[in-house]
Amino acid sequence: MDTQTQRKYVYEPSKTTEPDFPSASRPKGSPFFAHLITFLILFSLWILLSGKFDLFHLSLGIISCIIITLISGDLLFPESKTKGLIRSWLCFLRYIPWLLYQIILANLHILYLVFHPRMMELIDPEIITFQSKLKKELSLVTFANSITLTPGTITVYVSVNGDFHVHSIDKKSAELLPGEMESKVARAFGEQ
């Protein structure tokens, strides 16, 4: 192996410093609307998963969801900004089918690589680095998880500054990053 080939497998952590997020910087109180939405999401999930509609199970679900909402109501909406929340969720729901389609395409590509007679020549793993234009933490996490969910790529490292290190199984998978997926995530979370 020549030096250039050996170099691309070396992981070099980002030289940027991570900002310090003190626990006191979290908002002390969330508005009523954010708590109400959290309760409704939890209770809907309770009904969906339990499948019981008698008074005992529904009251148990209401009590459990109220307790969880009071304890961790600001986890879903940490900025305590509920303006544009419905639009943001609708945009995110539009992102999910596109992501599923990309996962299917990536699965087909991996299937092609695995069954190709020259598989060992086509597979060329590497770690690529890039700077994302996303700023919100939730956008960065969604983007990192979307990369990992797509076969052929795994997010190795992501910083709050948007530095990404992604392992890719071949050049075709690496060429697509950050690309359209980053734009779709930015649009889903109102960063574009």
C-alpha positions in Angstrom: 0.0 0.0 0.0 1.3 3.4 -0.8 1.3 6.3 1.7 -1.8 8.0 0.2 -3.9 4.8 0.5 -2.8 4.3 4.1 -3.5 7.9 5.0 -7.2 7.8 4.1 -7.9 5.1 6.8 -6.4 7.2 9.6 -9.0 8.8 11.8 -8.1 12.4 12.8 -10.4 14.0 15.3 -11.6 17.5 14.6 -9.4 20.3 15.8 -12.4 22.5 16.8 -13.2 22.8 20.4 -16.6 21.7 21.7 -18.7 24.4 23.3 -19.6 23.9 26.9 -23.3 23.5 27.6 -23.9 24.1 31.3 -27.0 22.5 32.7 -28.2 25.9 33.9 -28.6 27.1 30.4 -31.7 25.0 29.9 -34.9 27.0 30.2 -36.4 26.8 33.6 -40.0 26.5 32.5 -41.7 25.5 29.3 -44.9 27.1 28.1 -48.2 25.3 28.6 -48.6 24.5 24.9 -45.3 22.6 24.7 -46.3 20.5 27.7 -49.7 19.9 26.2 -48.2 18.7 22.9 -45.8 16.5 24.8 -48.6 15.0 26.8 -50.7 14.4 23.7 -47.8 12.7 21.9 -47.1 10.4 24.9 -50.8 9.6 25.4 -51.3 8.8 21.7 -48.3 6.5 21.9 -49.7 4.9 25.0 -53.0 4.2 23.3 -51.3 2.9 20.2 -49.0 0.5 22.1 -51.4 -0.7 24.8 -54.5 -1.3 22.6 -56.6 -1.3 25.8 -59.6 1.1 25.9 -61.1 0.4 29.3 -61.3 3.0 32.0 -58.5 1.4 34.1 -55.9 1.4 31.4 -56.8 4.8 30.0 -56.6 6.4 33.5 -53.3 4.6 34.1 -52.0 6.0 30.8 -53.2 9.5 31.6 -51.5 9.5 35.0 -48.3 8.0 33.6 -48.2 10.6 30.8 -48.8 13.5 33.1 -46.0 12.4 35.4 -43.6 11.9 32.5 -44.6 15.3 31.0 -44.0 17.1 34.3 -40.6 15.4 34.8 -39.3 15.7 31.3 -41.6 18.0 29.4 -38.8 20.2 28.1 -36.9 17.3 26.4 -39.0 17.4 23.2 -39.1 21.2 23.0 -35.9 22.5 24.8 -36.1 26.0 23.3 -39.6 26.4 24.7 -40.6 27.9 21.3 -43.8 26.4 20.0 -44.3 28.9 17.1 -44.0 27.0 13.9 -44.0 23.7 15.6 -46.7 22.1 13.6 -45.1 23.2 10.3 -41.8 21.8 11.5 -43.3 18.4 12.3 -45.2 18.3 9.0 -41.9 19.0 7.1 -40.2 16.3 9.1 -43.0 13.9 8.3 -42.4 14.7 4.6 -38.7 13.9 5.1 -39.4 10.3 6.3 -40.7 8.9 3.0 -37.7 10.4 1.2 -35.3 8.9 3.7 -37.0 5.5 3.4 -36.6 5.7 -0.4 -32.9 6.5 0.0 -32.5 3.6 2.4 -34.0 1.3 -0.3 -31.7 2.7 -3.0 -28.7 2.2 -0.7 -29.7 -1.3 0.1 -29.9 -2.1 -3.6 -26.4 -0.6 -4.1 -25.0 -2.7 -1.3 -26.7 -5.8 -2.8 -25.0 -4.9 -6.2 -21.6 -4.6 -4.5 -22.0 -7.9 -2.6 -23.0 -10.0 -5.6 -20.7 -8.3 -8.1 -17.9 -10.7 -9.4 -15.3 -7.9 -8.7 -16.6 -7.1 -5.3 -13.2 -6.7 -3.7 -12.2 -4.1 -6.4 -15.4 -2.1 -6.0 -15.3 -1.9 -2.2 -13.0 1.0 -1.2 -13.7 2.0 2.4 -12.7 5.4 3.5 -13.5 8.0 6.2 -14.6 11.3 4.7 -14.8 14.6 6.5 -17.0 17.6 5.8 -18.4 20.6 7.4 -22.2 20.7 7.6 -24.2 23.9 7.1 -26.7 22.8 9.8 -26.7 24.7 13.1 -29.4 23.3 15.3 -28.5 20.3 17.4 -31.7 18.4 16.4 -30.8 18.9 12.7 -27.3 17.6 13.2 -28.5 14.6 15.1 -31.2 13.8 12.5 -28.6 14.2 9.7 -26.1 12.0 11.5 -28.7 9.3 12.2 -30.0 9.5 8.6 -26.4 8.9 7.3 -26.1 5.9 9.7 -29.5 4.5 8.7 -28.5 4.5 5.0 -26.5 1.3 4.3 -23.0 1.8 3.2 -22.3 4.8 5.4 -21.8 5.2 9.2 -21.4 8.5 11.1 -18.3 8.0 13.1 -18.1 11.5 14.7 -20.2 14.7 14.7 -19.5 17.9 16.6 -21.9 20.6 17.6 -20.0 22.8 15.2 -21.1 20.6 12.3 -17.9 18.7 11.7 -18.7 15.2 10.3 -16.5 12.1 10.0 -18.4 9.4 8.0 -17.2 5.9 7.1 -18.2 5.0 3.6 -18.0 1.6 2.0 -17.2 2.9 -1.5 -16.7 6.0 -3.5 -20.2 6.2 -4.8 -21.6 6.2 -1.3 -19.1 8.9 -0.3 -19.9 11.2 -3.3 -23.5 11.7 -2.1 -22.5 13.4 1.2 -23.4 15.9 2.4 -25.6 16.6 -0.7 -29.3 16.3 -1.0 -29.8 14.7 2.4 -28.4 17.7 4.2 -30.7 20.0 2.2 -33.7 17.9 3.1 -32.9 17.9 6.8 -32.3 21.7 6.7 -35.6 22.2 5.0 -37.4 19.9 7.5 -36.1 21.9 10.5 -36.4 25.3 9.0 -32.7 26.1 8.4 -33.1 26.8 4.7 
